[in-house]
Amino acid sequence: MLATEMRQDVYNVIYAVFNKEMSTLDHEDRKLIEHMELKYRRNGLQLSSNQQLRVQSIDKRLAELEIEFTRNISTSAGHLLLSSADLHGLPADFFHGRSTASGKFIVNVKPFDINSVLRHATLERTRKQAYIAYSNRCPANIEVLQETVQLRNEKANILGYDSWAQYVLEQRMAKTPAAVFELQECLTSKLLPLAQQELAQLRAMKQAETQTAEFYEWDYSHYSNRLLQSQHNVDLDKVRQYFPCDAVVQRVMKLYSAVLSVDIVENKGELLAWHPDVQLYEVWEADHSALVGFLYLDLYERADKYPDIAVWPIRPCFERSDGSRAAPVSAMLASFPQSSNSPVLLQHNSVKSLVHAFGHVFQNLCAAGKWSHFKHPRDFAEIPAQLFTQWMWEQSTLQQIGRHYQTNEPIPLDLVKRLVAAKTHGSAIKTLQQVARGQYDLEIHSGPQDVRQHYNKLTSEIALANYGDAKVCRAATFAHLVQGYDCGYYSFVWAMVFCADMFAARFGSQEQSAEAGSDFRSEILQVRYRDPLLSIQRFLGRQPSHNAFLLSIGLPSEPST
């Protein structure tokens, strides 16, 4: 692929069409040529031969580094051996299948286990041990990341850009790093006072029982969870009893089916797949008039598997030579633990992550158009995923998706109301954590930085993180930076601003509205070559506003101008 995209003869043909024949092409063909000409030019086809050789060398090395970074994460299969006393506070079902001959219990250094320990372990030393183990599980990736950002910035300079951030954002909805920095600085100034208040509450709770004034990163989940229980009477362990994984997956697909007017059917025939656990689903229009696409689900953990939820578009949509639509194919991977004793029960946050991932699936499956070459800009592509997570705060939807793993009774309305009322619990710190990571991503791609130290610096300044005496390298597992999200992590917060407005305006008072769902498909999911802001305006019927987002994170809305 790298060699094909650096072929001068191909670029010469594209440029000839771009320069002389655009008036003879239809709209989609013109957009294709414009996009391809810019792509080849951004690949360096107008550079001198020596510069082109250097760009090719950089691209080859970057591909190697990105593979190495991801492989290091996937193969970082460490674990801790902890006693029952060390794990005091963990729910009983956590201990199933973990005992060893020594009497200690295996805690895998993976998100599910570590998050459980950080949330429930009453001993600070246990939480600190788990946090450090998880943060430092891929130390070799620091050097990999350092070389990666240095090479990216060098390539951008050769191509005539000030930085990799400027190079990447040229084709994004935001257009420039300055636009993102402006949004993030605005949010930081608004949220920091509220975050300081949130942190003061947590610190006071810890100090009251330990007489320790210092509050660290490994304390946050534990005391935030306890504050949630005391202030809102929400016990997340009781909540998760209503979210058994297999059933939740089916109910989430029903949610998407209702909103997007599709029918999702499992293909139980003989599959050509990479593992026996993989399931294949066919997605049809609701009336089965046309096949929309295919979805592979691979949800459970195994050795050397990527540890988080992720979606890969295996094949994009395109139009065949006979005019028929080639159905796109997506794959969703996760690493939920498997248990033979009881179903896997998901935290509410994990259900939101699952709903988010399905948003990326259907963005690929519902696409339309002649050419596979087009895809939504990264900061626009997060909008469908973020929008669907809004349903996870709607009472009726939570009762549809949440059913007790033993009785199948819907989650009690009183518990749902308490959970929804707690939506803004800790929202300032959580949002600033996202802002800090987005800021870090852009800053390391804007000039020389020590990638390890700069991560700790920004998360401390923006998100109030306190690492104490712990030597951590969280940047070493910041996988987004090598999986197509480089200079794109800001997209999560950027998209939240738009999708909060879109949900409140079109879905907020009429959940799962067929009309709004149809408009969402036609104006947002299907169109890939239009200005994203125009798509949002057409869906809303007006200019977007950020007031719904401010309200969603506990801030007052701003007066209209």
MARMI-770141 format. One line per 3 residues: their letters; for each residue x, y, z of C-alpha. Coordinates in steps of 0.2 Angstrom, whole numbers, plus 5000, padded with zeros to 4 digits. Layout:
<nodes>
a	X,Y,Z | ...
</nodes>
This chain:
<nodes>
mla	5000,5000,5000 | 5014,5012,5004 | 5023,5009,4988
tem	5006,5011,4978 | 5003,5028,4986 | 5020,5034,4981
rqd	5019,5030,4963 | 5023,5045,4952 | 5015,5038,4936
vyn	4998,5036,4945 | 4999,5053,4952 | 5003,5060,4935
viy	4987,5053,4928 | 4977,5059,4943 | 4984,5077,4941
avf	4980,5077,4923 | 4962,5073,4926 | 4962,5086,4941
nke	4970,5099,4930 | 4960,5097,4914 | 4944,5086,4915
mst	4935,5090,4931 | 4921,5098,4922 | 4916,5082,4913
ldh	4914,5072,4930 | 4899,5070,4941 | 4899,5076,4959
edr	4906,5060,4967 | 4919,5058,4954 | 4925,5076,4956
kli	4926,5073,4975 | 4936,5057,4972 | 4949,5066,4961
ehm	4951,5081,4972 | 4953,5069,4987 | 4966,5058,4978
elk	4976,5073,4971 | 4977,5080,4989 | 4982,5063,4996
yrr	4996,5060,4984 | 5002,5078,4986 | 5002,5075,5005
ngl	5012,5059,5002 | 5026,5069,4994 | 5023,5066,4976
qls	5028,5085,4972 | 5044,5083,4982 | 5062,5081,4975
snq	5067,5063,4973 | 5079,5063,4988 | 5064,5070,4999
qlr	5053,5057,4992 | 5065,5043,4997 | 5066,5050,5015
vqs	5047,5051,5016 | 5046,5033,5010 | 5059,5028,5023
idk	5049,5036,5037 | 5033,5028,5032 | 5041,5011,5032
rla	5048,5014,5049 | 5032,5021,5056 | 5023,5006,5050
ele	5035,4995,5059 | 5034,5005,5075 | 5015,5005,5075
ief	5015,4986,5074 | 5027,4985,5088 | 5018,4996,5099
trn	5001,4987,5097 | 5010,4970,5098 | 5018,4975,5115
ist	5001,4979,5122 | 4993,4963,5116 | 5007,4952,5123
sag	5008,4961,5140 | 5000,4947,5149 | 5006,4950,5167
hll	4997,4946,5183 | 4998,4949,5202 | 4996,4936,5215
lss	4986,4944,5230 | 4979,4937,5246 | 4961,4938,5251
adl	4967,4951,5264 | 4975,4961,5250 | 4959,4960,5240
hgl	4947,4965,5255 | 4932,4974,5248 | 4931,4965,5231
pad	4914,4956,5227 | 4913,4938,5230 | 4911,4933,5212
ffh	4928,4941,5208 | 4937,4927,5216 | 4929,4913,5206
grs	4942,4903,5196 | 4957,4914,5203 | 4964,4904,5217
tas	4981,4896,5217 | 4990,4882,5226 | 4998,4896,5237
gkf	4981,4902,5243 | 4983,4918,5234 | 4972,4924,5219
ivn	4977,4929,5201 | 4973,4947,5196 | 4977,4949,5178
vkp	4985,4966,5173 | 4970,4969,5161 | 4956,4982,5162
fdi	4942,4972,5169 | 4953,4965,5184 | 4962,4981,5187
nsv	4947,4992,5187 | 4938,4980,5199 | 4953,4982,5211
lrh	4954,5001,5209 | 4935,5002,5213 | 4933,4990,5227
atl	4950,4986,5236 | 4950,4995,5253 | 4968,4994,5256
ert	4977,5009,5247 | 4993,4998,5245 | 4984,4986,5235
rkq	4976,4999,5224 | 4993,5007,5221 | 5001,4991,5217
ayi	4987,4987,5204 | 4988,5005,5197 | 5007,5004,5195
ays	5007,4987,5187 | 4994,4992,5174 | 5002,5009,5170
nrc	5019,5001,5168 | 5015,4985,5158 | 5023,4991,5142
pan	5038,5001,5146 | 5047,4997,5130 | 5033,5007,5121
iev	5040,5024,5128 | 5055,5023,5116 | 5043,5017,5102
lqe	5032,5032,5104 | 5046,5044,5106 | 5053,5038,5089
tvq	5036,5038,5081 | 5031,5056,5085 | 5049,5062,5080
lrn	5047,5054,5063 | 5030,5060,5061 | 5035,5078,5064
eka	5050,5076,5053 | 5039,5070,5039 | 5027,5084,5041
nil	5041,5097,5040 | 5048,5089,5024 | 5030,5091,5017
gyd	5030,5109,5021 | 5019,5109,5037 | 5024,5116,5054
swa	5020,5100,5063 | 5011,5083,5062 | 4997,5090,5071
qyv	4995,5104,5057 | 4997,5090,5043 | 4983,5079,5051
leq	4970,5092,5055 | 4971,5099,5038 | 4958,5086,5033
rma	4948,5086,5049 | 4933,5095,5054 | 4943,5106,5066
ktp	4955,5111,5052 | 4968,5118,5063 | 4976,5113,5080
aav	4972,5131,5086 | 4953,5128,5084 | 4955,5112,5095
fel	4966,5121,5108 | 4953,5135,5109 | 4939,5123,5113
qec	4950,5113,5126 | 4956,5129,5134 | 4938,5135,5135
lts	4932,5119,5143 | 4947,5118,5155 | 4944,5136,5162
kll	4925,5132,5164 | 4928,5114,5172 | 4943,5117,5183
pla	4934,5125,5197 | 4921,5112,5197 | 4934,5098,5196
qqe	4943,5106,5211 | 4927,5105,5221 | 4925,5086,5216
laq	4942,5082,5221 | 4940,5091,5238 | 4925,5080,5242
lra	4935,5064,5238 | 4950,5070,5248 | 4940,5074,5263
mkq	4932,5057,5262 | 4949,5049,5262 | 4956,5060,5275
aet	4942,5057,5287 | 4945,5038,5288 | 4964,5038,5285
qta	4970,5054,5292 | 4980,5056,5275 | 4978,5072,5266
efy	4986,5066,5250 | 4975,5060,5236 | 4982,5049,5222
ewd	4977,5043,5205 | 4974,5025,5213 | 4962,5033,5225
ysh	4950,5040,5213 | 4940,5026,5207 | 4938,5019,5225
ysn	4932,5035,5233 | 4922,5041,5218 | 4912,5024,5219
rll	4909,5026,5237 | 4904,5044,5235 | 4892,5039,5222
qsq	4884,5027,5234 | 4883,5039,5248 | 4876,5054,5238
hnv	4865,5045,5226 | 4862,5028,5234 | 4869,5020,5218
dld	4878,5003,5221 | 4887,4999,5204 | 4889,4981,5209
kvr	4870,4980,5211 | 4868,4989,5194 | 4879,4977,5185
qyf	4868,4962,5190 | 4856,4969,5177 | 4869,4969,5163
pcd	4874,4951,5159 | 4886,4953,5144 | 4878,4941,5131
avv	4860,4947,5134 | 4866,4965,5134 | 4874,4963,5117
qrv	4858,4957,5110 | 4848,4971,5117 | 4860,4984,5111
mkl	4858,4977,5094 | 4839,4979,5096 | 4842,4997,5101
ysa	4851,5000,5085 | 4839,4990,5075 | 4825,5001,5081
vls	4833,5018,5079 | 4841,5014,5061 | 4827,5003,5055
vdi	4837,4988,5052 | 4836,4969,5056 | 4851,4960,5063
ven	4851,4942,5061 | 4865,4929,5066 | 4872,4919,5053
kge	4874,4902,5061 | 4881,4893,5046 | 4899,4887,5044
lla	4910,4903,5046 | 4927,4908,5039 | 4933,4917,5054
whp	4949,4919,5064 | 4943,4910,5080 | 4929,4898,5085
dvq	4922,4911,5097 | 4918,4923,5083 | 4900,4926,5078
lye	4894,4933,5061 | 4878,4944,5060 | 4870,4950,5044
vwe	4862,4967,5044 | 4847,4970,5033 | 4835,4984,5030
adh	4820,4981,5042 | 4809,4975,5027 | 4823,4964,5021
sal	4823,4973,5004 | 4842,4975,5004 | 4857,4968,5014
vgf	4866,4983,5023 | 4882,4974,5029 | 4890,4961,5039
lyl	4896,4961,5057 | 4909,4950,5066 | 4909,4949,5085
dly	4924,4943,5095 | 4920,4948,5113 | 4929,4937,5125
era	4947,4937,5131 | 4961,4925,5126 | 4980,4924,5126
dky	4988,4938,5116 | 4972,4947,5111 | 4970,4965,5110
pdi	4964,4970,5128 | 4951,4983,5125 | 4935,4986,5114
avw	4939,4991,5096 | 4931,4991,5079 | 4939,4988,5063
pir	4931,4991,5046 | 4936,4976,5036 | 4928,4981,5020
pcf	4920,4998,5016 | 4905,5002,5006 | 4907,5005,4987
ers	4897,5003,4971 | 4901,4989,4959 | 4903,4991,4940
dgs	4886,4985,4938 | 4879,4998,4949 | 4875,4987,4964
raa	4881,4991,4982 | 4895,4980,4989 | 4890,4977,5007
pvs	4903,4983,5020 | 4910,4972,5033 | 4915,4977,5051
aml	4923,4968,5066 | 4921,4972,5084 | 4933,4965,5096
asf	4933,4965,5115 | 4941,4956,5129 | 4927,4952,5142
pqs	4932,4938,5154 | 4924,4921,5152 | 4917,4911,5166
sns	4909,4894,5167 | 4901,4898,5184 | 4891,4913,5180
pvl	4888,4926,5166 | 4899,4940,5164 | 4891,4955,5172
lqh	4896,4972,5165 | 4897,4989,5174 | 4886,5003,5167
nsv	4902,5011,5160 | 4906,4995,5150 | 4889,4995,5143
ksl	4891,5013,5137 | 4908,5007,5129 | 4899,4993,5120
vha	4885,5005,5114 | 4899,5017,5108 | 4908,5003,5098
fgh	4892,4998,5089 | 4891,5016,5084 | 4907,5014,5074
vfq	4901,4998,5067 | 4885,5005,5060 | 4894,5020,5053
nlc	4903,5009,5042 | 4889,4997,5038 | 4876,5011,5034
aag	4888,5021,5023 | 4883,5024,5005 | 4891,5030,4989
kws	4901,5026,4974 | 4919,5025,4980 | 4926,5016,4995
hfk	4940,5030,4996 | 4929,5041,5006 | 4927,5040,5025
hpr	4921,5053,5038 | 4935,5064,5046 | 4940,5057,5063
dfa	4933,5071,5073 | 4916,5069,5064 | 4917,5050,5065
eip	4915,5050,5084 | 4898,5058,5083 | 4888,5043,5079
aql	4896,5033,5093 | 4895,5047,5106 | 4877,5050,5101
ftq	4871,5032,5104 | 4879,5032,5121 | 4866,5046,5126
wmw	4853,5032,5127 | 4862,5024,5141 | 4855,5039,5152
eqs	4837,5037,5146 | 4825,5028,5159 | 4815,5018,5146
tlq	4831,5012,5137 | 4840,5007,5152 | 4825,4996,5157
qig	4825,4988,5140 | 4843,4984,5140 | 4845,4981,5159
rhy	4837,4964,5165 | 4843,4954,5180 | 4855,4940,5175
qtn	4845,4927,5186 | 4826,4933,5185 | 4826,4943,5169
epi	4817,4957,5178 | 4820,4974,5172 | 4831,4985,5182
pld	4820,4994,5195 | 4814,5011,5190 | 4819,5018,5206
lvk	4837,5012,5203 | 4837,5019,5186 | 4831,5036,5192
rlv	4845,5037,5205 | 4858,5031,5191 | 4852,5045,5179
aak	4852,5058,5193 | 4870,5053,5196 | 4875,5057,5177
thg	4885,5072,5181 | 4894,5063,5196 | 4913,5067,5194
sai	4909,5074,5176 | 4922,5088,5178 | 4936,5077,5182
ktl	4931,5064,5169 | 4929,5077,5155 | 4946,5085,5160
qqv	4954,5068,5159 | 4949,5067,5141 | 4954,5085,5138
arg	4971,5082,5145 | 4974,5066,5134 | 4968,5076,5118
qyd	4980,5090,5123 | 4994,5078,5125 | 4991,5070,5109
lei	4992,5087,5099 | 5006,5094,5109 | 5018,5079,5107
hsg	5014,5080,5088 | 5017,5099,5088 | 5036,5099,5093
pqd	5049,5090,5103 | 5043,5083,5120 | 5048,5070,5132
vrq	5033,5059,5129 | 5033,5051,5146 | 5035,5066,5156
hyn	5024,5077,5146 | 5009,5065,5149 | 5012,5066,5168
klt	5014,5085,5167 | 4998,5088,5157 | 4987,5076,5166
sei	4993,5084,5183 | 4990,5102,5177 | 4973,5099,5168
ala	4965,5084,5176 | 4973,5086,5193 | 4981,5069,5193
nyg	4993,5066,5208 | 5005,5051,5205 | 5015,5054,5221
dak	5031,5044,5221 | 5025,5032,5208 | 5035,5031,5192
vcr	5022,5028,5179 | 5022,5028,5160 | 5003,5029,5155
aat	5008,5035,5138 | 5016,5018,5134 | 4998,5011,5133
fah	4990,5026,5124 | 4985,5015,5109 | 4975,5028,5100
lvq	4991,5036,5096 | 4996,5022,5084 | 4979,5016,5078
gyd	4974,5030,5067 | 4969,5042,5081 | 4985,5052,5081
cgy	4981,5070,5083 | 4963,5064,5085 | 4960,5060,5103
ysf	4952,5077,5105 | 4938,5070,5094 | 4930,5062,5109
vwa	4926,5078,5118 | 4924,5088,5101 | 4910,5075,5096
mvf	4902,5076,5113 | 4898,5094,5110 | 4889,5091,5094
cad	4880,5074,5098 | 4873,5081,5115 | 4865,5095,5104
mfa	4859,5082,5091 | 4852,5070,5104 | 4843,5083,5114
arf	4836,5091,5098 | 4830,5076,5088 | 4829,5061,5100
gsq	4827,5069,5118 | 4808,5070,5118 | 4804,5055,5107
eqs	4816,5041,5110 | 4820,5030,5096 | 4810,5041,5084
aea	4809,5033,5067 | 4810,5050,5058 | 4825,5055,5068
gsd	4833,5039,5065 | 4830,5040,5046 | 4837,5057,5045
frs	4852,5052,5055 | 4856,5038,5042 | 4853,5049,5027
eil	4862,5065,5034 | 4875,5058,5045 | 4880,5040,5042
qvr	4877,5038,5023 | 4885,5054,5017 | 4905,5054,5017
yrd	4910,5067,5005 | 4901,5083,5011 | 4907,5096,5024
pll	4903,5088,5041 | 4896,5104,5048 | 4884,5105,5034
siq	4878,5087,5038 | 4875,5092,5056 | 4866,5108,5051
rfl	4855,5098,5040 | 4851,5085,5053 | 4847,5099,5066
grq	4838,5111,5054 | 4849,5125,5062 | 4866,5130,5068
psh	4873,5118,5081 | 4874,5124,5099 | 4885,5119,5114
naf	4872,5122,5128 | 4866,5104,5128 | 4884,5098,5131
lls	4887,5111,5145 | 4871,5105,5154 | 4876,5087,5152
igl	4892,5089,5162 | 4884,5100,5175 | 4888,5117,5169
pse	4875,5131,5166 | 4871,5134,5148 | 4876,5151,5140
pst	4863,5164,5134 | 4860,5164,5115 | 4868,5178,5105
</nodes>
